């Protein structure tokens, strides 16, 4: 794996957790509180925050698809995980596993080449 692919995967991992937590925060603190109480000032900032994080996640996912040459099914899986509350946490777990596997493969190539 080259450095551009590794950095694209790392950026996707960095944004996946905040994006995964922003959606439940929007649902719980924004929607629920505005329905059961007079607290309605959280809906707009949380909605904007979640929207920005989701768009950044989608852009980073497309970047990883381009650089890592992921199959379309894998890209769809990560996009669907972004739509589910806490789904990005599972996506981060999958990305962490892929990152560890690529490090092991790179070290094996390095040892074999030496």
Secondary structure, DSSP 8 states (H G I E B T S, - for coil): --HHHHHHHHHHHHHHHHHHHHHHHIIIIIIIHHHHSS--THHHHHHHHHHHHHHHHHHHHHHHHHHH---HHHHHHHHHHHHSTTHHHHHHHHHHHHHHHHHHHHHHHHHHH-
